[in-house]
Amino acid sequence: MIPTPNQTALILPKIDVQKFNINGWNIIFTPKKSSLMSIRCLLQGGALSEQEGLAHLRDRALQQLMELNSELPMLSGEIEIITSHQYSHICYDGLCDELEDFLKTINHLCSNSPELNTVLNDCLEQISSELRSTNDWPQNILSAVFREHFTNLKWGIPGRHSTINQYTSDDLFKSWNHHYHNPSGTLIITGDLKTNDIQKLLKILPQSKPKACEAHLYRLRKEQYFIEMDLEQTHLLMATPIPGINTPHFDAWRVATEILSGDIDGKIPQKLRVNSGLTYDLSAFILEGTQNSVLMLTSSVSQFKQAFEIINTTLQQAHLDLSQTDINKALLHLKIEQIEARISCSDICDHIEQQWTLNQSIPPEFTDTDTHLAPNLVHQIMGQISSADWLCIAVGSKIHIPESFKTIDKPSSFD
């Protein structure tokens, strides 16, 4: 007789998230037993409508200056710099005993006038080289069209060749002063460190001055656009507006998204991949915002007309045949993701960073151990998805595109 396995509920490990303020900086500290630590330094400034490409150029210059500056401490880990959502993210993963050296680096960046002219030309050449290949990839084209036509997101994008090459070291210096000499900063730290020791070390940070963020705006309507490229498959992006994360029971939207696309047995993969064999690549995700968000679906498909019809039909029938098993399975997948987000210092930092840049809050699942959703809430959300109007952008061969799609030019980084 085969013994019945013991089934135990998945329990989310508790996360001790401490939040305090030093010199105007928001400090978010999560103690975790590990020889490594992770730090995310978020410097806020500028605006979504800042001049195109300037933030990207500034942070490229920052990276080079950090590598060339012999006055800065040597760190065993790697520093990565990313610009997005009105924040410059300086990410560091390294040894716990290097916290003081990292803080000295941040203090140096915020307290010294850099010789930007020494790296400007090299940065311009690097970015120009990258721009030449930007529009060779369908996914980049979809993102560029979506960003340019349907959002106000200019912050942190590489820009166009003509725009980038108009900037001078004076432009860069003014931008640097705005961001680093008057920082509005948040430090997210995870590692085997003591709160008292951290608080003592953080006193070297320069004074931080809070700045307000602009709201992301999306201009989504039921429209269909097509960019012609000689490709074997058609790449598509679909988007529809949904409420923001501050909406009560927003977790129901996450569950609904998981039901639509999760794993191989999600509603859309089941119809599109398993039953029809039209794709190996499909994902649905939410661009989360405080007041409004966007539910997005991306895929690369063969026989686009047939695939597009299957996707639309599946979306329109999303509220049908929805069982408690579907909901439980989606909740389980989401809980597994939450557990995985607690495994390493880097995962914890990344998760906190993502939530903080949205609405300056701690991820609710770090303080609330379980998600409780009434089944009727998920049914209601699936009903809203069934009746939603979707924007669709497709890139591929014209012979596969329905006549309802409006042809637009391929975006170019060179003008």
C-alpha positions as CSV (number, residue, x, y, z in Angstrom):
1,M,0.0,0.0,0.0
2,I,1.4,3.3,-1.0
3,P,1.4,5.7,1.9
4,T,-0.4,9.0,1.6
5,P,2.1,11.9,1.5
6,N,1.8,14.5,4.2
7,Q,0.6,17.8,2.7
8,T,1.6,20.9,4.5
9,A,0.6,24.5,3.6
10,L,3.3,26.7,2.2
11,I,4.3,29.2,4.8
12,L,5.9,32.4,3.9
13,P,9.1,33.1,5.9
14,K,8.8,36.2,8.0
15,I,10.7,39.2,6.9
16,D,11.8,41.8,9.4
17,V,11.7,45.1,7.5
18,Q,12.9,48.1,9.5
19,K,12.4,51.6,8.2
20,F,14.0,54.8,9.6
21,N,15.4,58.1,8.5
22,I,18.9,59.5,8.7
23,N,20.0,62.9,7.2
24,G,16.8,63.0,5.3
25,W,17.4,59.6,3.6
26,N,14.8,56.9,3.8
27,I,16.6,53.8,5.1
28,I,14.9,50.4,4.6
29,F,16.9,47.6,6.3
30,T,16.2,43.9,6.3
31,P,18.5,41.7,8.4
32,K,19.3,38.3,6.9
33,K,21.9,35.7,7.7
34,S,24.4,35.8,4.8
35,S,28.0,36.6,4.0
36,L,26.8,38.9,1.2
37,M,24.7,42.0,1.4
38,S,22.7,43.8,-1.2
39,I,22.2,47.6,-1.4
40,R,19.9,49.6,-3.7
41,C,20.6,53.3,-3.6
42,L,17.7,55.2,-5.2
43,L,18.4,58.8,-6.2
44,Q,15.2,60.6,-7.1
45,G,15.1,63.7,-9.3
46,G,14.2,65.1,-12.7
47,A,10.8,64.3,-14.1
48,L,9.2,61.9,-16.5
49,S,9.3,64.6,-19.1
50,E,13.1,65.3,-18.7
51,Q,15.0,65.9,-21.9
52,E,15.1,62.7,-23.9
53,G,18.2,60.6,-23.2
54,L,19.8,63.0,-20.7
55,A,19.3,60.8,-17.7
56,H,20.7,57.7,-19.5
57,L,23.7,59.7,-20.6
58,R,24.3,61.1,-17.1
59,D,24.2,57.7,-15.5
60,R,26.5,56.2,-18.2
61,A,29.0,59.0,-17.3
62,L,28.5,58.2,-13.6
63,Q,29.5,54.5,-14.2
64,Q,32.6,55.5,-16.1
65,L,33.7,58.0,-13.5
66,M,33.3,55.5,-10.7
67,E,35.5,53.0,-12.6
68,L,38.2,55.6,-13.3
69,N,38.3,57.5,-10.0
70,S,41.2,56.3,-7.9
71,E,40.0,58.1,-4.8
72,L,37.0,55.7,-4.5
73,P,37.3,52.6,-2.3
74,M,37.9,49.2,-4.1
75,L,34.8,47.0,-3.8
76,S,34.8,43.3,-4.4
77,G,31.2,43.2,-5.8
78,E,29.9,44.9,-8.9
79,I,28.0,48.2,-9.1
80,E,25.2,48.5,-11.7
81,I,23.5,51.7,-12.6
82,I,20.0,51.8,-14.0
83,T,17.8,54.8,-14.7
84,S,14.0,54.4,-14.7
85,H,10.8,55.7,-13.2
86,Q,12.4,59.0,-12.1
87,Y,15.1,57.2,-10.1
88,S,18.8,56.5,-10.7
89,H,19.3,53.0,-9.2
90,I,22.8,52.3,-8.0
91,C,22.8,48.6,-7.3
92,Y,25.5,46.8,-5.3
93,D,25.9,43.2,-4.3
94,G,29.0,42.4,-2.3
95,L,30.5,41.5,1.1
96,C,28.8,42.7,4.3
97,D,32.0,44.3,5.6
98,E,32.1,46.6,2.6
99,L,29.1,48.7,3.6
100,E,31.2,51.5,4.9
101,D,33.2,51.6,1.6
102,F,30.0,51.7,-0.4
103,L,28.7,54.6,1.7
104,K,31.9,56.5,1.1
105,T,31.3,56.0,-2.7
106,I,27.8,57.5,-2.4
107,N,29.0,60.3,-0.3
108,H,31.8,61.1,-2.8
109,L,29.4,61.1,-5.7
110,C,27.0,63.5,-3.9
111,S,29.7,65.9,-2.6
112,N,32.2,66.4,-5.5
113,S,32.1,68.1,-8.8
114,P,33.0,65.6,-11.5
115,E,35.1,66.2,-14.5
116,L,32.3,65.1,-16.9
117,N,34.1,66.3,-19.9
118,T,36.7,63.6,-19.5
119,V,34.2,60.8,-20.2
120,L,31.5,62.6,-22.3
121,N,32.8,61.7,-25.8
122,D,33.4,58.1,-24.8
123,C,29.8,57.8,-23.4
124,L,28.4,59.4,-26.6
125,E,30.2,56.9,-28.7
126,Q,29.0,53.9,-26.7
127,I,25.4,55.1,-26.7
128,S,25.5,55.8,-30.5
129,S,26.7,52.3,-31.1
130,E,23.9,50.8,-29.0
131,L,21.3,53.0,-30.8
132,R,22.4,51.5,-34.1
133,S,21.1,48.1,-33.1
134,T,18.2,49.2,-30.9
135,N,15.6,48.9,-33.7
136,D,16.8,45.6,-35.1
137,W,14.9,43.7,-32.4
138,P,11.1,43.4,-32.6
139,Q,10.7,43.5,-28.8
140,N,12.5,46.9,-28.8
141,I,10.3,48.2,-31.5
142,L,7.1,47.2,-29.6
143,S,8.4,48.9,-26.5
144,A,9.4,52.0,-28.4
145,V,6.0,52.4,-30.1
146,F,4.2,51.8,-26.8
147,R,6.3,54.3,-24.9
148,E,6.2,57.0,-27.6
149,H,2.6,56.9,-28.6
150,F,0.8,55.8,-25.5
151,T,2.7,57.0,-22.4
152,N,4.5,60.0,-21.0
153,L,7.5,57.8,-20.1
154,K,10.7,59.5,-21.4
155,W,12.7,59.2,-18.3
156,G,15.7,57.0,-18.6
157,I,15.3,56.0,-22.3
158,P,18.4,56.1,-24.5
159,G,17.0,58.8,-26.8
160,R,17.8,59.5,-30.4
161,H,21.2,59.9,-32.0
162,S,20.6,63.6,-33.0
163,T,19.2,64.5,-29.5
164,I,22.0,62.7,-27.6
165,N,24.8,64.4,-29.6
166,Q,23.5,67.9,-28.9
167,Y,24.2,67.6,-25.2
168,T,27.4,69.2,-23.8
169,S,29.3,68.7,-20.6
170,D,27.5,71.8,-19.3
171,D,24.1,70.0,-19.8
172,L,25.4,67.0,-18.1
173,F,26.9,69.0,-15.2
174,K,23.6,70.8,-14.5
175,S,21.8,67.4,-14.5
176,W,24.4,66.0,-12.2
177,N,24.0,68.9,-9.8
178,H,20.3,68.4,-9.7
179,H,20.5,64.7,-8.9
180,Y,23.6,64.2,-6.9
181,H,24.5,67.4,-5.2
182,N,20.9,67.8,-3.9
183,P,20.0,64.1,-3.5
184,S,16.6,62.8,-2.7
185,G,17.7,59.4,-1.6
186,T,16.5,56.0,-0.4
187,L,18.9,53.2,0.7
188,I,17.6,49.6,0.8
189,I,20.0,47.3,2.6
190,T,19.7,43.6,3.2
191,G,22.4,41.5,4.9
192,D,23.8,40.1,8.1
193,L,24.3,43.5,9.7
194,K,23.2,45.1,13.0
195,T,20.8,48.1,13.0
196,N,23.0,50.1,15.4
197,D,26.1,49.6,13.3
198,I,24.3,50.7,10.2
199,Q,22.8,53.8,11.8
200,K,26.3,54.9,12.9
201,L,27.8,54.3,9.4
202,L,25.0,56.1,7.7
203,K,25.8,59.4,9.4
204,I,28.3,60.2,6.6
205,L,25.5,60.4,4.0
206,P,25.0,64.0,2.6
207,Q,21.7,65.7,3.5
208,S,18.8,64.4,1.4
209,K,16.0,66.7,0.2
210,P,12.6,65.1,-0.7
211,K,11.3,65.6,-4.2
212,A,7.9,64.8,-5.6
213,C,7.3,62.2,-8.4
214,E,5.1,62.7,-11.4
215,A,2.3,60.3,-12.1
216,H,2.7,57.9,-15.0
217,L,0.1,58.5,-17.7
218,Y,-1.2,56.0,-20.2
219,R,-3.3,56.9,-23.3
220,L,-4.8,53.5,-24.2
221,R,-7.6,53.0,-26.6
222,K,-8.9,50.2,-28.7
223,E,-6.5,50.5,-31.6
224,Q,-4.5,48.2,-33.8
225,Y,-1.1,49.1,-35.3
226,F,1.4,47.3,-37.4
227,I,5.1,47.8,-38.2
228,E,6.3,45.8,-41.2
229,M,9.5,43.7,-40.9
230,D,10.7,40.6,-42.8
231,L,10.2,38.1,-39.9
232,E,9.2,34.5,-39.8
233,Q,7.0,35.1,-36.7
234,T,4.8,38.1,-35.7
235,H,5.6,39.7,-32.4
236,L,2.7,41.4,-30.6
237,L,2.0,43.5,-27.6
238,M,-1.5,44.0,-26.2
239,A,-2.5,46.3,-23.4
240,T,-5.5,47.5,-21.5
241,P,-5.9,49.9,-18.6
242,I,-6.7,48.6,-15.1
243,P,-6.9,50.1,-11.7
244,G,-3.8,51.1,-9.7
245,I,-2.2,49.1,-6.8
246,N,-3.9,51.4,-4.2
247,T,-7.3,50.0,-5.3
248,P,-8.8,47.6,-2.7
249,H,-8.3,43.9,-3.5
250,F,-5.7,44.6,-6.3
251,D,-4.4,41.1,-5.6
252,A,-7.4,39.8,-7.5
253,W,-5.9,41.4,-10.7
254,R,-2.6,39.5,-10.1
255,V,-4.6,36.3,-9.6
256,A,-6.6,36.9,-12.8
257,T,-3.3,37.6,-14.7
258,E,-1.9,34.3,-13.5
259,I,-5.0,32.4,-14.5
260,L,-4.7,33.9,-18.0
261,S,-1.1,33.2,-18.7
262,G,0.4,31.1,-15.8
263,D,2.6,28.2,-16.8
264,I,1.5,25.9,-19.6
265,D,-2.1,25.4,-18.4
266,G,-3.1,29.1,-18.3
267,K,-6.1,29.9,-20.3
268,I,-4.2,31.6,-23.2
269,P,-1.2,29.2,-23.3
270,Q,-3.6,26.2,-23.3
271,K,-5.4,27.5,-26.4
272,L,-2.5,29.1,-28.2
273,R,0.4,26.8,-27.4
274,V,-1.0,23.4,-26.4
275,N,-4.0,23.2,-28.6
276,S,-2.8,25.1,-31.7
277,G,1.0,25.0,-31.5
278,L,1.2,28.7,-32.6
279,T,3.7,29.9,-30.0
280,Y,6.3,28.9,-27.4
281,D,6.5,32.4,-26.0
282,L,3.7,34.1,-24.2
283,S,3.5,36.2,-21.0
284,A,1.0,38.4,-19.3
285,F,2.0,40.9,-16.6
286,I,1.0,44.1,-15.0
287,L,2.8,47.5,-15.3
288,E,1.8,48.5,-11.8
289,G,1.1,52.1,-10.9
290,T,-0.3,53.9,-7.9
291,Q,-3.5,55.3,-9.5
292,N,-3.6,53.3,-12.7
293,S,-1.9,50.2,-14.1
294,V,-1.7,48.4,-17.4
295,L,-2.4,44.7,-18.0
296,M,-0.1,43.6,-20.9
297,L,0.2,40.5,-23.0
298,T,3.2,39.8,-25.2
299,S,3.9,36.9,-27.6
300,S,5.7,35.8,-30.7
301,V,3.3,33.7,-32.9
302,S,3.1,32.0,-36.3
303,Q,0.0,32.5,-38.4
304,F,-0.9,35.8,-36.7
305,K,-4.5,36.1,-37.9
306,Q,-5.4,32.7,-36.4
307,A,-3.4,33.4,-33.2
308,F,-4.9,36.9,-32.8
309,E,-8.4,35.5,-33.1
310,I,-7.7,32.8,-30.5
311,I,-6.3,35.4,-28.1
312,N,-9.2,37.7,-28.5
313,T,-11.7,34.8,-28.1
314,T,-10.0,33.6,-25.0
315,L,-10.0,37.0,-23.4
316,Q,-13.6,37.6,-24.2
317,Q,-14.5,34.2,-22.6
318,A,-12.1,34.7,-19.6
319,H,-14.9,34.7,-17.1
320,L,-16.4,31.4,-18.3
321,D,-15.5,28.0,-16.9
322,L,-13.6,29.6,-14.0
323,S,-13.3,27.1,-11.2
324,Q,-12.1,27.3,-7.7
325,T,-9.2,25.0,-8.7
326,D,-8.1,27.6,-11.2
327,I,-8.1,30.3,-8.5
328,N,-6.3,28.0,-6.0
329,K,-3.6,27.1,-8.5
330,A,-3.0,30.8,-9.3
331,L,-2.8,31.6,-5.6
332,L,-0.3,28.8,-5.2
333,H,1.9,30.1,-8.0
334,L,1.9,33.6,-6.6
335,K,2.8,32.3,-3.1
336,I,5.7,30.4,-4.6
337,E,6.9,33.6,-6.2
338,Q,6.6,35.4,-2.9
339,I,8.7,32.7,-1.2
340,E,11.3,32.9,-4.0
341,A,11.5,36.7,-3.4
342,R,12.7,36.0,0.1
343,I,15.5,33.6,-0.7
344,S,18.5,35.9,-1.3
345,C,19.5,39.3,-0.1
346,S,19.4,40.5,-3.8
347,D,15.9,39.1,-4.3
348,I,14.6,40.9,-1.2
349,C,16.3,44.2,-2.2
350,D,14.9,44.0,-5.7
351,H,11.4,43.3,-4.5
352,I,11.4,46.2,-2.0
353,E,13.0,48.5,-4.6
354,Q,10.3,47.7,-7.1
355,Q,7.5,48.5,-4.7
356,W,9.2,51.6,-3.3
357,T,9.6,53.2,-6.7
358,L,5.8,52.7,-7.3
359,N,4.4,54.4,-4.2
360,Q,7.2,54.6,-1.5
361,S,5.8,51.7,0.5
362,I,7.0,48.3,1.7
363,P,5.7,45.3,-0.3
364,P,2.5,44.3,1.5
365,E,3.3,40.6,1.3
366,F,6.4,41.2,3.5
367,T,4.1,42.4,6.3
368,D,1.0,40.4,5.6
369,T,1.8,36.7,5.4
370,D,-1.3,35.5,3.4
371,T,-3.4,36.6,0.5
372,H,-7.2,36.1,1.2
373,L,-9.4,36.6,-1.8
374,A,-13.1,35.8,-2.1
375,P,-13.7,33.8,-5.3
376,N,-16.4,36.2,-6.5
377,L,-13.7,39.0,-6.6
378,V,-11.7,37.0,-9.1
379,H,-14.8,36.3,-11.1
380,Q,-15.6,40.0,-11.2
381,I,-12.1,40.8,-12.5
382,M,-12.2,38.2,-15.2
383,G,-15.6,39.6,-16.2
384,Q,-13.9,43.1,-16.6
385,I,-11.1,41.5,-18.7
386,S,-13.7,39.8,-20.9
387,S,-15.3,43.2,-21.8
388,A,-12.1,45.3,-21.9
389,D,-10.9,47.2,-25.0
390,W,-7.3,46.3,-26.0
391,L,-4.6,48.2,-27.7
392,C,-2.6,45.9,-30.0
393,I,0.8,46.6,-31.7
394,A,2.3,44.0,-34.0
395,V,5.6,43.6,-35.8
396,G,6.1,41.2,-38.7
397,S,5.4,40.3,-42.3
398,K,2.5,42.1,-43.9
399,I,0.9,39.0,-45.3
400,H,0.0,37.8,-41.8
401,I,-1.7,41.1,-40.7
402,P,-5.5,41.6,-40.7
403,E,-6.8,44.6,-42.7
404,S,-8.1,46.2,-39.5
405,F,-4.5,47.0,-38.5
406,K,-3.1,50.5,-39.3
407,T,0.4,50.5,-40.7
408,I,2.8,52.9,-39.0
409,D,6.5,53.6,-39.6
410,K,9.2,51.7,-37.8
411,P,10.6,54.0,-35.1
412,S,14.2,55.0,-35.6
413,S,16.9,56.1,-33.2
414,F,18.5,58.1,-36.1
415,D,16.6,61.1,-37.4
